[in-house]
Amino acid sequence: MTSTLHSLILVASIAVSAAAKANDAGTDRLHVIELLFEAADVVAGPALSECTLSAGTAATCFSITVRPLPKDRVPGPWCPSKASDGPDKSGIWINRGHTIDADGAFMKLLPDIYRDDEWQIVEPDTGTVRVTRSREACAAAARPDVDPRYNNFCVQCLPDYVEDGLTMTYTIPIEPVPLRSMFGNPTDERTGPAGVGVALDGVRLDGSAPIDAILDAHTIAPFDDCGGHVNLHAGYHYHAVTGCTGAARMTPGADAATIGVAMDGHLILSHRLADGSTPAGLDRCGGHQSRGEYHYHAGEAGSNQILPCLVGERGCASSDADAGCNATRPERRP
């Protein structure tokens, strides 16, 4: 199997000998990674570092520290303010495997959509949508055990609520290490709280949003049209890929544009192929080999699953740039 970084090297037209040792090859590899993340708001790196991957393998990783916001656009909007607000003043939501506009009309129809008369996010007398409008309200509503005061709210956390100086450091293996079962057979692992990877714009590609828990509290936590929203601990992050993840690159010989790098070091390509069709023959993790190169394809935006699992040992994601990487430790949501 051709290595993922080898394909990145092709992107930058850099030839690296497979027998090259750390210094020369490392310099070229870091240059390729730097080019790959040129759309990101990079604070430090990329740099080579030693790491321990999720199954205990000692490996060489690259580390890159980024601010968790795209630098070429302002995220949002999320919640409409009034029942009359259209899609231009709201974000999107996931319902029955599809993305839909989370506009004022949607908020008004929630009792019918979910067949539950307890939904009342829209004030019946004024048409005002009940929206979290402070950092404190965001903290109380955007958590697994929603504060009962914020039942029947549209939950939005603005980028301004996030602590100044928040960064995320991603430590990802230079060469993917396949996961093996105790019998030596290929296996995979479910994606965890640290997310599935990082987009080319430096924004975290997250795991599935806890939609059932959100709905149980009679809340809606929309994504913007780019599939992202904010939490106070990790900043802006994606739960869906809709085409905003940075300057997608076509790797020579690849079947679709690259949109990010998974935590196991494999590339993540767009959901659709270059010809507009969807890829066939994907494994349970959403990946396949194409012309000798293994890569993932991001899930459909309405699936609430950018990637369901990883086939390689994962690295680390942390809001502490000095934490190092030992991915055998239990994952914590940043």
N, C-alpha and C positions, 0 to 999 in steps of 0.2 A: 504494500500500500504506500503510495506517495505521501510524504509528510505534508501536513497542513502548511507549515512555514515554507516549504518548498514552493507551494503554489503562490504564497505571498511574495516570495522572491521573484517569481515570474511576473507578478503584477508590476513590480518595480524594475523589471529587466535586469536583475542582479544575479549573476551566476555564482553559486556557492558550491564548492566541491564537497561531496559527501564525506570525504576524508579530512576536511579542514578541521583544525583544532580551534580551541575556544576563542582566542583573541580575534583573529581575522574573521572567522565565521560569525562570532558574536557581534562584532561591529556591523557587519552587513545585515544580520538579522534584526538588530535594533533599528537600523535605518529603515528597513522595510516596515517594521511595526510603527515607527514614527510617521511614515507616509500614510499608513493605513488609517491612523487616528488623527489625521491633520484637521478634521472637522471638529474634534473634541476640544474642550477647554482644559488643556493639560497643565497640571501644576508641577509634576515631577515625573521623570522617566521619559520613555521606557528604559529600564535597566535590567540586567540579568541578575538573578538571585537564586540561591538554593532554596528548595521548598520540599515539603513532604505532602504528597498527594493523598487523596481520600482513602485509598486502600493501603497506605503506608509506604509507597514507593518514593525513594529519594530521587529528586529530579532537578533539572535546571528549568527555571521559569523566567518569564519576563514580568516585571511589575510596572504598572503605570498608575499614577494618581491623577484623578480628574475631578473637576467640579461637576456635580450631578445636575447640570442644566445644559441644554443645547445653546451654543453661542450664536447661532444664526437666526433664531426666532424666539419669540416670547410664548411660553406655553399657555394653554387655555383657549377659549373659555371652558367652564365646566357646567355649573348650575345656571339655569335661567332664573331671572328675578320675578317674572310674571308669567301667568298662563298664556299670555299673548306673544311671548318671546319665541322667535323661530330658531331654526338650526344655526343661524349665524351668531346667536347669543348663547349657545349651549354646546355641550360636548356630545358624547355618544355613550351608549350602554349596550350590554350584551343580553339578548333574550332569545332563548331557544336556538342557540347556535349561530345567531346573526347579530351584527351590529345595527343599532337603530339610533335615531336622533333622540337625545335626552332633552328635548325642548319642552316648552310650556304645555303643548298639547299632550305629550307623553305623560308629564307629571299629572295632568288632570285625569288621564285615563287609567292611572295605576289601579284603582279598584276593579276595573273591568279586565285589564291585562292579567292581573294576578288573582282575579276572582276572590277578592278579599276586601270587604267594606271597611276594614280598619285603616286602610290607606287614606291619608288626608294631608298630603304634603302641600296642596294648594288651599289657601284660606278661601272658604266658599263665598264670603261676603266681599272680599277685595280682589281676589284673583292673584294674590301675592304668593309666591313660592317660598316656603320656609327653608332658609339656607343658613348654614353655619357661616358666621361672618367675623370670627375672631380666632386668634391662635388657641385660646382656651377652649372654644367650642369645637375646633378641629381636633384638639387632643382628646376631648371627651367623646367625640362621635366616631373618629377614625381609629377604632380599636376593636378587638374581637368582642369584648363585653361592652357594647355601646351603652353609655350613660342614658338611663331612661328619659332624661330631660330632652334628649335629642332623637327619640323615636319620631318617625314621620318628619324627617328632615332630608333635604338634599345636602350631602356632605361634600364640601370642597375645602381643601387646604391650599392656600396660596404660596407660591415660592417665597414670598416675603416672610412667611411664618418660620421658615427653616433657619436654624442657627447660622449666623455669619461664619464664613470660613469652613463650612462643612465640605469635606472631600470624601471620595471613595477611592480605595486602592484595590486594584485587581491584580492578582498574582496567578498566572496561567501558564501551564507547561508549554515550553517551546515545541516539544514533540509529544503528541498525544500518546498516552499509555493505556492500552485496552484493558478494560475491566475483565477479570476472570473469576469464575466460580471456584469453589473449593476443589472441584474436579478438573480445573484448568480450562473449562469451556467459556467461550465469550458470554458475557452477561451485561447488565446495565443497572443503573440506579436511578431512582426517582429524583427529580429536581427538588432542592430544598429551599430553606428560607433565604439563603444568600443569592438566589436568582439563578438563571440559566446561562448568563453571559453578559457581555457589554457590547452595545451598539457602536458603530463607527463614530457617532457624535459624542461618545463618552457616557451615555445614559444607560443605566442598568436595564437589562432585559430580564424581567422578573418572572417568577412562577405564576401560577394561576391566582387570580384575585379570589378572595373568599366570598363569592357572590351569595351563597346560601346564608351565611351569617349576616351579611349586609341586609338581605331581604327579610330575614327573620326579625330584625329590629325595625322593619318598615322604614328603611333608609335606602337611598340611592347614592352611590359614590361615582359619578360619571368619570370617564376618561375624556381628555380632549380629542379632537379629531385625529391626532397622531397616535392615539392609544395610550396616553400617559396621564398620570396624576401624581400628586405629591403626598408623601407622609413626612412627619417631622424628623424621623431618624435617618432616612435614606435619601430624602429629597425627591426630585422628580424621577420617575421610573416608568417603564413601559410594561403594560400587560397585553398589548396587542401591537402587531407590526402593520402599519397602514401606509408606509412609504416615506416616513419622515426621519429615518434613522441615520442620516448623514449622507455624504456623497457616495452612493453605492458604486462599487467597482466590479467590473467584469474581469474575472480571472481568466487568462487564456486557457481555452479548453473546457471551462466550466459551463454549466447549463443555465445559470442564472446569476444575478448580481449579488455580490457579497454585501450583507447588511450588518454583520457583527462577528464576534468571536465567542464561542461557547467556553464555559469554565473548564472544559477538558482539552481545549486547544484546537478543536475542529472549527472550521469556518461555519457560519450560519448564513445561508443564502435566502433570497426572497422566496415567498410562498409560490409565486408563479415563475415559470421558465421564461427565457428571453422571447419566446414566440407567443406568450400569453397563456399557454396551457399549464395545467398542474402536473407535477412530476408523478410518475408511476413507480411502483415497486419500492416504496419507502418502508423502512423497518419500523418497529414500534416506537422508536425515539424520533421518527421523522427524518431519518437520514438514509443515504444510499451511496454506493460508489458510482461515480460517473467518470469514465475514461481513466480508471485507476485511482481516482481521488475520492476519499470519503468526505462527505459534508452533510450538514443538516439543511432542511428547508423549514423556515418558520411556518408555524401553523396558521390556518386561516384566521383573520382578525376576530371573527365571532366565536372561535373555539375556546377562548379563554385559556389558551395553552400555546405559548410560543414554542416550547419544546416540552414534551412529557417526561423525558428522561435523557440521560447521557450514557454513551457507550464507553467513555473513557474515564479515568480517574480525574476528579475535579481538583482545581486549585482553590484559592481563597478570595473572598471579597470582604473588605473591612473598612469602617470609617476611621480606623486608627492606622495611619501610614507606617507606624513603627512596630506594628504587631507581628510582622513576619508571617509565615504561612506554614501551619501544620493542619492540614485539612482532615486529619483523623479525629480532631476534636469535634464535639457536637456543633452543628451549624447554628448560628444565631442570626436572626434578622437584624441587619444593621440599623 
